[in-house]
Amino acid sequence: MSDNNEPDDDSEDLSSKEIDAILVDCIQRIDIGKNGEKGREQLMQARREAGLEEIGRPPEVQLPNIPACDGCGNDYSGKLRCSRCECSFYCSKDCQKAAWKQGHKHECSSAKERAQKVAKSVVDCLNEIDNLPPVARVQGLTKNLDASGPYMFAVEYGLLDSIRGCFIEDANVVQNNLHPNDMFHVCFTHWIMMCLFRGQRVSRTNSSFGRVDGGRIQAYLQAFPNDGFEVWWHASLQTASLILEDGFQGHELFAHHQTARDVWSGFALTFASKRASEAILLTHDPAKCRARATWMLTELQPYLTKLSKAPEGRDYNDIIEGYFNQVSAMIVAQCRILRNIDINAPKLLKLKKLRLVMYRRIAVPLAEELIRKKKLSDNSRAEVVLKKANAM
């Protein structure tokens, strides 16, 4: 028992039938394989006892930053580059031929010069903190950097530094109460996740890619290994916290809620990407992977608790709380899938009673479905998934 006379476990005050159902569900989801880090420590102990040297940890793996295909959007597949303009990338000859017919033949001769000009303009605008209003600074993100060529030139001109600076700017605005009391203030994190990392990208055939670009996320994180993800995570949490501010009501509250929803649905799609998950969770090293996942959930916990206690109407239909739970479940799932590491999310998130049931019965099945399908479920599909998971 703890000092406050509460049980140390995370059981709920529910009926025995409900508790039995939850326990069965929990047991079925346990991965009985050995924890990767624990297995390593056991091996090292055996080698020490045998008088052998310890085996060093594997070096961090730096995956090459191969861009997505400009035709179909497949991540990490743009290995064929147009030899003429050198700024369009494709996964296959078929995609390259289709793009040529769709209009690249009319753009090719001037594509490189145009891509360089657009890329520099976008980065310059993002950096104009003193001379441009926020809404003008982000206008170039809408479509200009959809294709891999302009994006790569923008990276050469300092785009990744600009992205990191925007994350920090967002967090500082909220933390220091500098956020203007209106619905038109720009959330840079929202624009980055919707336009640069996913969302707005459309192929030459006008079909939406609808998923994150793991290569772009990986390149950003590799550029800032010390704090790149930390500033991104903090900015995203601060974005969600705005819906709890009493000063925002009506249309202003709705606008901030929409922004938070997009950011956190973006994170759900991010953890559906194997490549992005590997880069964020540092899966090359089991110890770092466990530490990163634990840190993320620990940082998220107070925000999740505040959301669960917020007055009715602050979080419409508990959407943000639901995404918090789903993203947490996806972090846990990817740690298990990629490194065979178990993370106790309910304990780190301090989930009990109804909140624990919601996590296990709703967030976990939806997270597993998203990892399998690589796309968010609509309401009808989500209903099917939940009924199947809970044998309803």
Helices and strands as residue ranges (DSSP letters): H 16-29, H 36-49, E 80-81, E 89-90, H 93-99, I 100-104, H 105-126, H 134-137, G 139-141, H 148-156, H 159-175, H 188-191, I 192-196, H 214-223, H 228-241, G 242-244, H 250-270, H 274-281, H 286-308, G 316-318, H 319-339, H 345-349, H 353-358, I 359-363, H 364-373, H 379-389
